[in-house]
Amino acid sequence: MNDKDAPVEPIDTPEALELTAIEFESPGRFAVHNPQPATADTAQSEPAPFILGQHEPLERFSMPQEARAHALALIQQAQRSLCLYSEDLEPWLYHSSSVQQACTRFLLSSPRARLRILLRDTTRAVKEGHRLLALSRRLSSNLHIRKFNPDYPSDELAFLIADDRGLFLIPELNQQSGYTLYNDPARVRQRQTQFDQAWDTSITDPDLRSFLP
């Protein structure tokens, strides 16, 4: 999975130009088997063996188990903040006891630890009882879930930010390919700005009231 051709970032100065886009080649359109319902827990995952804040190369993934391993590694190693920018809480990726346990440990690790989740569509997560929705009822002071405001544009992609170093990104919805960066503050700042702007205009979804206090 190691990508020796990871992009070289410009020096982070006020004069630095906009970050060069990471080239991503989609594997193309193909038949996709529908994932298991969120009520059937996805398989237990093992985290990827990379250290947040230390591992420099960009790591690409193209298989669901690889994606789950990278996402879990970031969640397990985050210490202050997790931000999840999502279509529908991607059950194939986040609906697992491994992710739920990692998020629980993270949220209980410090009163300042915070997990924010932005969703475009809450219907499936609510209908199928996503694990992170259930967790939001138990730990509502640290876990906040909002919905994208339809009056404001939002990119059709999915990403996870861990602290100020880690970024997990799927550039195309309905795909399971993307990349993970474990130590890239510049790109994390770029996505954090995108997340914060969407969060500032986000709304509360009435469908979440059965989960949120």
Long-range contacts (C-beta under 8 A, 24 or more apart in sequence): 1-48, 1-59, 1-60, 1-61, 1-66, 2-57, 2-59, 3-57, 3-58, 3-59, 3-60, 3-179, 4-57, 6-56, 6-57, 6-58, 7-58, 9-184, 9-186, 9-187, 10-186, 12-185, 12-186, 19-186, 19-187, 19-190, 22-58, 22-179, 22-187, 24-171, 24-177, 24-178, 24-179, 26-171, 26-172, 26-175, 26-177, 27-62, 27-175, 27-177, 32-174, 35-91, 35-92, 36-91, 36-92, 37-91, 37-128, 38-91, 38-95, 38-124, 38-125, 38-128, 38-129, 38-130, 38-131, 39-128, 39-129, 41-95, 41-96, 41-97, 41-131, 42-68, 42-91, 42-92, 42-93, 42-95, 42-96, 43-96, 44-96, 44-97, 44-98, 45-69, 45-72, 45-96, 45-98, 45-99, 46-72, 47-72, 47-73, 47-76, 48-72, 48-73, 48-180, 49-73, 50-180, 50-182, 51-77, 51-182, 52-77, 52-78, 52-162, 52-163, 52-165, 52-166, 52-182, 52-183, 53-163, 53-165, 53-166, 53-182, 53-183, 54-182, 54-183, 55-182, 55-183, 56-182, 56-183, 58-179, 58-180, 58-181, 58-184, 59-179, 59-180, 59-181, 59-182, 60-177, 60-178, 60-179, 61-176, 61-177, 61-178, 61-179, 61-180, 62-176, 62-177, 63-176, 64-92, 64-93, 64-176, 67-93, 67-168, 67-170, 67-176, 67-177, 67-178, 68-93, 68-96, 68-98, 70-168, 70-180, 71-99, 71-160, 71-168, 71-180, 72-98, 72-99, 72-102, 73-180, 73-182, 74-160, 74-162, 74-166, 74-168, 74-180, 74-182, 75-99, 75-102, 75-103, 75-106, 75-160, 75-162, 76-102, 76-105, 76-106, 77-162, 77-166, 78-106, 78-113, 78-162, 78-163, 78-166, 79-106, 79-109, 79-110, 79-113, 79-163, 80-110, 80-112, 80-113, 80-114, 80-163, 81-113, 81-114, 81-115, 81-116, 81-161, 81-162, 81-163, 81-164, 82-106, 82-114, 82-115, 82-116, 82-160, 82-161, 82-162, 83-115, 83-116, 83-117, 83-118, 83-160, 83-161, 83-192, 83-195, 84-115, 84-116, 84-117, 84-118, 84-159, 84-160, 84-161, 85-118, 85-157, 85-158, 85-159, 85-160, 85-161, 85-191, 85-194, 85-195, 85-198, 86-117, 86-118, 86-119, 86-120, 86-158, 87-119, 87-120, 87-121, 87-156, 87-158, 87-173, 88-119, 88-120, 88-121, 88-122, 88-123, 88-124, 88-125, 89-117, 89-119, 89-124, 89-125, 89-130, 89-132, 89-133, 90-158, 91-124, 91-125, 91-128, 91-130, 92-176, 93-176, 94-130, 94-131, 94-132, 95-128, 95-130, 95-131, 95-132, 96-131, 97-131, 99-131, 99-132, 100-131, 100-132, 100-134, 100-135, 103-132, 103-135, 103-143, 104-135, 104-139, 107-135, 107-139, 107-142, 107-143, 108-139, 111-142, 113-142, 114-142, 114-143, 114-144, 115-142, 115-143, 115-144, 116-144, 116-145, 116-146, 116-195, 116-199, 117-143, 117-144, 117-145, 117-146, 118-146, 118-147, 118-148, 118-195, 118-198, 118-199, 118-202, 119-145, 119-146, 119-147, 119-148, 119-205, 120-147, 120-148, 120-154, 122-147, 122-205, 122-207, 122-208, 123-207, 126-207, 126-208, 126-210, 126-211, 133-208, 133-211, 134-211, 136-211, 136-212, 137-211, 137-212, 137-213, 140-212, 140-213, 145-208, 145-211, 145-212, 146-199, 146-202, 146-203, 146-204, 146-205, 147-202, 147-203, 147-204, 147-205, 147-208, 148-198, 148-202, 148-203, 149-198, 149-201, 149-202, 149-203, 151-201, 152-198, 152-201, 154-198, 155-194, 159-191, 159-195, 161-188, 161-191, 161-192, 161-195, 164-188, 164-189, 164-192, 167-191
